[in-house]
Amino acid sequence: MAHRAGFKQVLAVTTEANRSPSPKNTNSGRWFLVLLGLSLASIGGLFVGLLGRSFMRAWKMRSWPEVSCVILSSEIEERRHDEFSPTEYRQNLTYGYEWQKQPFTGSHLTLRENPWSSNRELVEQRSHDFPEGKVTTCRLNPASPEIAVLKTDSLAPGYSIWFPSLFVIGGLGISVRALRKS
């Protein structure tokens, strides 16, 4: 019987503690959630900004004027960082074009230059797409005509911007909800 009475007292104390949490614990938990939510929203916002910037740059490149250009040289370059790393390859190309009756030369396949790859077949395929002597079109930046590319950047960052946006929305939701709780 004494055992049962002790259990009831413990149960009553535990129930009372759960009913009235201390104000200090409530506020610290609330502020933790606010900071967690704002951190998630900030990180998401950073990636939204980076993806948005890449998308806008690719979008703007599509409005650059197209000009005729000639591939002057096209070779495969290789490098190896050290004896344990794999050999990497890239297409080293040069092309000539004219803008407002002034001759220019370019070497960028994309705005990010010519990518390195450990897949030689991929680089050879790119080399076959732009062989020496081929007449093709390139796009040039009218504000800086010395910057020209053979391929525009992808619009893919704009299609995937929704994912980090979820972190912004979720983080702000966590923060607002934590502040609203009474």
C-alpha positions as CSV (number, residue, x, y, z in Angstrom):
1,M,0.0,0.0,0.0
2,A,2.8,2.4,0.8
3,H,4.3,1.6,-2.6
4,R,1.1,2.7,-4.3
5,A,1.0,6.0,-2.4
6,G,4.6,6.8,-3.4
7,F,3.7,6.1,-7.0
8,K,0.7,8.5,-6.9
9,Q,2.9,11.2,-5.4
10,V,5.5,10.8,-8.2
11,L,2.8,10.8,-10.8
12,A,1.3,13.9,-9.4
13,V,4.7,15.7,-9.3
14,T,5.5,14.6,-12.9
15,T,2.0,15.7,-14.2
16,E,2.3,19.1,-12.5
17,A,5.8,19.6,-14.0
18,N,4.5,18.9,-17.5
19,R,1.6,21.3,-17.1
20,S,3.6,24.4,-16.1
21,P,7.0,24.5,-17.8
22,S,9.3,27.1,-16.6
23,P,9.3,30.3,-18.6
24,K,13.0,30.1,-19.1
25,N,12.8,26.7,-20.9
26,T,9.9,27.9,-23.1
27,N,11.7,31.0,-24.2
28,S,15.1,29.3,-24.8
29,G,13.3,26.6,-26.9
30,R,11.4,29.2,-28.8
31,W,14.5,31.2,-29.6
32,F,16.4,28.0,-30.6
33,L,13.6,27.2,-33.1
34,V,13.7,30.8,-34.4
35,L,17.4,30.7,-34.9
36,L,17.2,27.2,-36.5
37,G,14.5,28.4,-38.9
38,L,16.4,31.6,-39.8
39,S,19.6,29.5,-40.4
40,L,17.7,27.1,-42.7
41,A,16.1,30.1,-44.6
42,S,19.5,31.8,-44.9
43,I,21.3,28.8,-46.3
44,G,18.3,28.2,-48.7
45,G,18.4,31.9,-49.7
46,L,22.1,31.6,-50.5
47,F,21.5,28.8,-52.9
48,V,18.5,30.4,-54.4
49,G,20.7,33.5,-55.1
50,L,23.5,31.4,-56.6
51,L,21.1,29.4,-58.8
52,G,19.2,32.5,-59.8
53,R,22.4,34.3,-60.8
54,S,23.5,31.3,-62.9
55,F,20.1,31.1,-64.5
56,M,20.0,34.9,-65.3
57,R,23.5,34.7,-66.8
58,A,22.5,31.8,-69.1
59,W,19.2,33.6,-70.0
60,K,21.1,36.8,-70.9
61,M,23.6,34.8,-73.0
62,R,20.8,33.7,-75.3
63,S,20.3,37.4,-76.2
64,W,23.9,37.8,-77.2
65,P,24.3,38.3,-81.0
66,E,25.4,35.3,-83.0
67,V,28.3,35.9,-85.4
68,S,30.1,33.6,-87.8
69,C,33.3,32.1,-86.6
70,V,36.0,29.8,-87.9
71,I,37.8,27.2,-85.8
72,L,41.5,28.0,-86.2
73,S,42.9,25.2,-84.1
74,S,41.5,22.3,-82.2
75,E,43.6,19.8,-80.2
76,I,43.3,17.6,-77.2
77,E,45.3,18.8,-74.2
78,E,46.1,16.4,-71.3
79,R,47.4,16.9,-67.8
80,R,48.1,14.8,-64.8
81,H,48.4,16.4,-61.3
82,D,50.7,13.7,-59.9
83,E,51.7,10.1,-60.6
84,F,48.6,8.8,-58.6
85,S,45.9,10.9,-60.3
86,P,44.2,9.9,-63.5
87,T,45.1,11.7,-66.7
88,E,42.6,14.5,-67.6
89,Y,41.8,15.8,-71.0
90,R,40.2,18.9,-72.5
91,Q,39.7,20.5,-75.9
92,N,42.1,23.3,-76.5
93,L,40.6,25.4,-79.3
94,T,40.9,28.8,-80.9
95,Y,38.4,30.4,-83.2
96,G,38.3,33.7,-85.0
97,Y,35.3,36.0,-85.5
98,E,34.6,39.5,-86.5
99,W,32.5,42.1,-84.7
100,Q,31.9,45.6,-86.1
101,K,34.6,45.1,-88.7
102,Q,37.2,44.2,-86.0
103,P,38.8,40.8,-85.8
104,F,38.8,38.8,-82.5
105,T,39.9,35.4,-81.4
106,G,38.3,33.3,-78.7
107,S,39.1,30.1,-76.9
108,H,36.0,29.4,-74.7
109,L,33.7,26.6,-75.5
110,T,31.4,27.8,-72.7
111,L,31.7,30.9,-70.4
112,R,33.4,28.6,-67.9
113,E,36.1,27.9,-70.5
114,N,36.8,24.3,-71.7
115,P,36.1,21.7,-69.0
116,W,38.6,19.0,-68.1
117,S,37.5,15.4,-68.1
118,S,39.0,12.0,-67.3
119,N,36.9,10.6,-70.1
120,R,39.0,10.9,-73.3
121,E,36.1,9.7,-75.6
122,L,33.9,12.6,-74.4
123,V,36.7,15.1,-75.1
124,E,37.3,13.5,-78.5
125,Q,33.6,13.8,-79.3
126,R,33.7,17.5,-78.5
127,S,36.8,17.8,-80.7
128,H,34.9,16.2,-83.6
129,D,32.1,18.7,-83.1
130,F,34.5,21.6,-83.6
131,P,37.3,20.4,-85.9
132,E,39.9,22.8,-87.3
133,G,38.6,24.8,-90.3
134,K,34.9,24.4,-89.4
135,V,32.7,27.5,-89.9
136,T,30.1,27.7,-87.2
137,T,28.5,30.4,-85.1
138,C,29.4,31.8,-81.7
139,R,27.7,34.2,-79.4
140,L,29.5,37.2,-78.1
141,N,29.0,39.6,-75.3
142,P,28.2,43.0,-77.0
143,A,29.5,44.9,-74.0
144,S,32.8,43.0,-74.2
145,P,33.2,41.6,-77.7
146,E,36.5,39.8,-76.7
147,I,34.2,37.4,-74.7
148,A,32.6,34.9,-77.0
149,V,31.4,31.3,-76.5
150,L,30.5,28.4,-78.8
151,K,27.9,27.0,-76.4
152,T,25.6,29.0,-74.1
153,D,25.3,28.0,-70.5
154,S,22.4,25.7,-69.5
155,L,19.2,27.0,-68.0
156,A,19.0,24.1,-65.6
157,P,19.7,26.2,-62.5
158,G,16.4,27.9,-63.0
159,Y,14.6,24.6,-63.2
160,S,16.1,23.4,-59.9
161,I,15.7,26.6,-57.9
162,W,12.5,25.2,-56.3
163,F,14.5,22.8,-54.1
164,P,16.5,25.4,-52.0
165,S,13.3,27.5,-52.0
166,L,11.7,24.8,-49.9
167,F,14.4,25.5,-47.2
168,V,13.6,29.2,-47.3
169,I,9.9,28.6,-46.9
170,G,10.3,25.9,-44.3
171,G,12.9,27.9,-42.3
172,L,10.7,31.0,-42.3
173,G,7.7,28.8,-41.3
174,I,9.6,27.3,-38.4
175,S,10.6,30.8,-37.2
176,V,7.2,32.4,-37.5
177,R,5.5,29.4,-35.8
178,A,8.0,29.5,-32.9
179,L,7.3,33.2,-32.5
180,R,3.5,32.8,-32.6
181,K,3.3,30.1,-30.0
182,S,2.0,31.4,-26.7
